[in-house]
Amino acid sequence: MREWHSVVEAAEYADFAYVREFFNSADYVLPCTVFNVGGNNYRLVVIVRYRFKKIFVQNTAKLISIEPAHPKDPLRFLMEARGLKREDLASLVPQSNLSAILAGKRKISATRAGKLGKFFGISPAAFVPAQLAKLGLLQNR
């Protein structure tokens, strides 16, 4: 963080494009600029007032790795949150398959994940994180 502070303090940024010249991993998330610092172990959230040449630190966060959830976890959570019983999903998942999924003995296919995602109004990726991670399509954050 000290290195970041030294660079920022010495610079006179005209706009976000100029910030990106120095910090290519910086992102603009209205109204904040987010920097990856400390070897990409921390996020530093700031508001930059270019006109006044001021930077206001809003937040810092240490990044942790989160393992992908087992398909049963989001499914069980959504069922409990909505007061659903196994029978309520019968049109989407055969009961024997649903029992095996909730017991952690069976994975959810991409097709079935799509149906569940549509039913619950969420991304199908919530139900197939392990498969996506193996394909390199899901990153731990």
Beta strands, then each sheet from edge to edge (+ up, - down):
strand 1: 27-29
strand 2: 32-37
strand 3: 42-49
strand 4: 54-62
sheet 1: 1+ 2- 3+ 4-
end
